[in-house]
Amino acid sequence: MSNIPEQLRYAASHEWIKVEGDTGTVVITDHAQHELSDVVYVDIPKLGAQIAAGAVAAVIESVKAASDIYSPVSGEVIAINNELITQPQLVNGDPYGAWLFRVKLSNPAEVTALKDASGYKEQIGG
Protein backbone atom coordinates (compact mmCIF):
# COMPACT_ATOMS: atom_id res chain seq x y z
CA MET A 1 0.00 0.00 0.00
CA SER A 2 1.23 3.48 -0.85
CA ASN A 3 2.20 6.07 1.72
CA ILE A 4 -0.19 9.04 1.35
CA PRO A 5 0.54 11.85 3.85
CA GLU A 6 -2.56 13.75 4.96
CA GLN A 7 -1.05 17.27 4.85
CA LEU A 8 -0.33 17.22 1.10
CA ARG A 9 -2.51 17.92 -1.96
CA TYR A 10 -2.54 15.50 -4.89
CA ALA A 11 -3.01 15.84 -8.64
CA ALA A 12 -4.88 13.15 -10.57
CA SER A 13 -1.66 12.70 -12.60
CA HIS A 14 0.16 11.41 -9.45
CA GLU A 15 2.12 14.47 -8.33
CA TRP A 16 1.81 15.97 -4.89
CA ILE A 17 2.47 19.46 -3.62
CA LYS A 18 3.31 20.78 -0.19
CA VAL A 19 2.40 24.44 0.09
CA GLU A 20 4.24 26.72 2.51
CA GLY A 21 3.16 30.34 2.20
CA ASP A 22 3.28 31.22 -1.50
CA THR A 23 5.70 28.38 -2.39
CA GLY A 24 4.89 24.82 -3.37
CA THR A 25 7.24 21.83 -3.43
CA VAL A 26 6.39 19.33 -6.19
CA VAL A 27 7.18 15.60 -6.14
CA ILE A 28 5.71 12.41 -7.59
CA THR A 29 3.69 10.22 -5.27
CA ASP A 30 4.83 6.97 -3.68
CA HIS A 31 2.27 5.18 -5.87
CA ALA A 32 3.79 6.74 -9.02
CA GLN A 33 7.36 5.78 -8.17
CA HIS A 34 6.21 2.19 -7.49
CA GLU A 35 4.51 2.09 -10.89
CA LEU A 36 7.60 3.48 -12.64
CA SER A 37 9.97 1.10 -10.81
CA ASP A 38 13.71 1.88 -11.06
CA VAL A 39 14.18 5.55 -11.98
CA VAL A 40 17.27 6.12 -14.14
CA TYR A 41 16.92 9.73 -15.32
CA VAL A 42 15.15 12.92 -14.23
CA ASP A 43 14.73 16.01 -16.42
CA ILE A 44 13.58 18.89 -14.23
CA PRO A 45 12.53 22.40 -15.29
CA LYS A 46 14.96 25.30 -15.46
CA LEU A 47 15.13 27.92 -12.73
CA GLY A 48 12.90 30.85 -13.61
CA ALA A 49 10.69 28.80 -15.93
CA GLN A 50 7.03 29.79 -15.96
CA ILE A 51 4.81 26.73 -15.72
CA ALA A 52 1.06 26.33 -15.93
CA ALA A 53 -1.11 24.00 -13.88
CA GLY A 54 -1.53 20.77 -15.79
CA ALA A 55 1.40 21.45 -18.14
CA VAL A 56 4.39 19.12 -18.49
CA ALA A 57 7.09 20.39 -16.13
CA ALA A 58 9.51 17.46 -15.95
CA VAL A 59 10.20 13.97 -17.29
CA ILE A 60 11.15 10.89 -15.29
CA GLU A 61 12.59 7.88 -17.06
CA SER A 62 12.66 4.44 -15.52
CA VAL A 63 13.72 1.05 -16.75
CA LYS A 64 10.06 0.60 -17.80
CA ALA A 65 9.13 3.91 -19.47
CA ALA A 66 9.47 7.67 -19.64
CA SER A 67 6.71 9.60 -17.90
CA ASP A 68 5.73 13.24 -18.14
CA ILE A 69 5.42 15.00 -14.81
CA TYR A 70 2.76 17.70 -14.71
CA SER A 71 2.79 20.77 -12.54
CA PRO A 72 -0.15 20.75 -10.15
CA VAL A 73 -0.09 24.58 -10.01
CA SER A 74 0.94 27.61 -12.05
CA GLY A 75 3.94 29.74 -11.19
CA GLU A 76 7.65 30.37 -11.49
CA VAL A 77 10.22 27.66 -10.76
CA ILE A 78 12.33 29.08 -7.93
CA ALA A 79 14.34 25.99 -6.93
CA ILE A 80 15.29 22.65 -8.45
CA ASN A 81 16.68 19.53 -6.83
CA ASN A 82 20.05 19.17 -8.55
CA GLU A 83 20.75 15.95 -6.60
CA LEU A 84 18.28 14.13 -8.86
CA ILE A 85 20.39 14.88 -11.94
CA THR A 86 23.22 12.68 -10.68
CA GLN A 87 21.17 10.44 -8.35
CA PRO A 88 17.76 9.88 -9.99
CA GLN A 89 17.26 6.73 -7.92
CA LEU A 90 16.52 8.98 -4.91
CA VAL A 91 12.98 9.22 -6.31
CA ASN A 92 12.51 5.52 -5.50
CA GLY A 93 14.28 5.63 -2.15
CA ASP A 94 12.40 8.59 -0.71
CA PRO A 95 9.44 9.72 -2.85
CA TYR A 96 8.36 12.25 -0.21
CA GLY A 97 11.85 13.67 0.32
CA ALA A 98 13.24 13.62 -3.23
CA TRP A 99 11.45 16.74 -4.42
CA LEU A 100 11.66 17.79 -8.06
CA PHE A 101 11.16 21.55 -7.99
CA ARG A 102 9.70 24.43 -6.00
CA VAL A 103 7.34 26.93 -7.52
CA LYS A 104 6.22 30.39 -6.45
CA LEU A 105 2.46 30.13 -6.81
CA SER A 106 0.91 32.59 -9.23
CA ASN A 107 -2.63 31.44 -8.40
CA PRO A 108 -2.83 29.93 -4.88
CA ALA A 109 -6.51 29.07 -5.43
CA GLU A 110 -5.40 26.27 -7.79
CA VAL A 111 -4.33 24.26 -4.74
CA THR A 112 -7.94 23.90 -3.61
CA ALA A 113 -8.80 22.10 -6.87
CA LEU A 114 -6.33 19.31 -6.02
CA LYS A 115 -7.30 16.15 -4.15
CA ASP A 116 -6.80 15.68 -0.45
CA ALA A 117 -5.27 12.43 0.83
CA SER A 118 -8.59 10.57 1.01
CA GLY A 119 -9.51 11.63 -2.53
CA TYR A 120 -6.16 10.41 -3.84
CA LYS A 121 -6.46 7.11 -1.90
CA GLU A 122 -9.83 6.60 -3.57
CA GLN A 123 -8.33 7.33 -7.00
CA ILE A 124 -5.62 4.68 -6.66
CA GLY A 125 -7.86 2.14 -4.97
CA GLY A 126 -6.20 2.42 -1.57
N, C-alpha and C positions, 0 to 999 in steps of 0.2 A: 504494500500500500504506500502511496506517495505521502510525503510530508507536505502539509499545506498550512503554513502559519496563518493564524487568524488576523493579524494586524496588517496584512498586505492586501492589495487589490489585484485582480487577475483579468487578463484579456482572454477572449475565447481562443486566440491563436497560441496560447500557452506561454505567455510572458507574464511576469509579475512586476509590480512597481511598489516601492516603499517611498512614500511622500514625507518629506521633512521640510516644513515651511513652503517655499516656492520651488523646491528641488525634488526631483524624483530619481531614484536609482532603479535601473531596469536590468532584469535578469530573466533567464528562462526558468520554467518551473522544474521541480524534481521529476514530475511525470514526463515532461518533454525530454529531459536528459536521459531518462531510462529508455524512452522510445528511440532516441537517436543512437544509443549505445556509445561506443568509444569515440569521443570527440578528438579530431586530429588537426583541425584548423578553425580559427575564428577570425572573421573580417568585421571589425567594428567601425562605426562611423568616425569621421574626422572631427577634431575639436572645432567648435564654431559652426558646425553644420546645422542647418535648420531642418527639422524633421516634423512631419505631420502625423497625427494620430492615425494608425492603421497603415502607414507607409512602411516599406521595407527600410530598416535601419541598419541591419547587420546580416551576416551569413555565418552559419555554423556548419562545418562539414564533419561528418563522422565516417566510420568505416562502412556504414550502411548507405548514407545519402547526404546531400547538401540541403539545408533547410534555411529558408528566409526567416529572419527575425523581425517582427513588426514592432514599431513603437506604440505603446499603449496610449501615449499622449503627444501633444504638439509642443515644440519648444526648441531651444538651442542646446546643442551638446556642449556641456561645460567641463566634462571629465570623461576619460576613457580608461579602462583597465588594461594597461600595457602588458601586465603579466600574462594575459591570455594569448598574446601574440607568440610568445616563446613557450608557454605552458598551457596549451588549450585543454589539456586533460583536467585542469582544475574545475572545469564546468561539471565533469562527472563526479569529482571528489567532494565538491562542496557547492551544490547548485544554489544555495541561498547565501553563500559568501562570495562566490566568483561572479561578481557583477560585471556587466558588459559596458554600460555607460551611464552617465548622469546627465539629466536634462533640466534646464531651467524652464519651468512650465509657462507656456504662453497663454494657456486657458485652463486654469485649475479645475473648472467645472467638469472637464473631461474625465476626471478621476471618478466622479460619481456614477458615470456610465459603465464602469468596469465592475466585474463580479466580486462579491465578497468571498471568503473562504468556503462557505457552505454552497454558494452558487457554483463555484469552480469544482468542488467535490462532486456535485450533482452532474456537472458536465462530463467528468471523466469516469463516472460510475463508481465513485469512492464512497 
